């Protein structure tokens, strides 16, 4: 009996160690697991660093982006309210990152927030965006960034509609709309 007990303990210890190692390996390998469902072409760059990220110096972004997109996405700017092309836009499709093409929001989750900025109640995949605490002139807010390239997209607020109660308040220039089913429709 004593031996059986010892064996059980050994097996348990082994399992615990294996699990710990597996989760460590997972952290190291999968730095980013972006869910890409669309056939949308990458807009400006597909320069990845081998782990799913797009990392480029700001000067390089400046060369390939138009000035307003650069100001908003790479310098954390905000487009004027009611000025963006997707504020009053209700086509069916998906919105990708205007910098790197990462899938961000589906039109089904878009709603009219009457704020002057395109608003969504949830991202296509939580891992496709990144949240960051933003303490500045606008108070304490939660900034939303593209998880793939770090582009500034907008902010998230807790006054959205059901089912999430969240309002992802985005800049139109940070997004690029792709019609449903890409070119086949
Ligand atoms: Zn991006």
Boltz pocket constraint, residues with backbone or C-beta under 6 A from the ligand:
constraints:
  - pocket:
      binder: B
      contacts: [[A, 97], [A, 98], [A, 99], [A, 100], [A, 101], [A, 102], [A, 146], [A, 147], [A, 148], [A, 149], [A, 150], [A, 151]]
      max_distance: 6.0
